[in-house]
């Protein structure tokens, strides 16, 4: 929310509208084809991203689906996400869509990342993926679903 107006920003309103449309589409789909249709929605979203975000989103999609095949791809607030039993565990946010200088890969409270020290990361800025970054993502996803 903006401090001056007390209302939502244009970007926040657009995200809420996208989420409402996602929920309508989910309720209209037949049960059997929902998972496949939701993955096609995610792939279409990734395909429509700009040249900066698309390769990163494609790699993250490949890493998450290979590391945690039980997570179901779906759109969440208009962005790629991966859910277990309908609840999002991790997600990718396009920096271009969000008008930020970097994209984000993050986790929700559904992820099992809790650390005994009482401090753990829930999101990461992503501008590109090295081999070490890809391994770190795979390790975090594995821990999140473990």
Secondary structure, 3 states (H helix, E strand, C coil): CCCCCCCCCHHHHHHHHHHHHHHHHHHHCCHHHHHHHHHHHHHHHHHCCCCCHHHHHHHHHHHHHHHCCCCEEEEECCEEEEEECCEEEEEEECCCCCCCCCEEEEECCCCCCCCCCCCCCCEEEECCCCHHHHHHHHHHHHHHHC
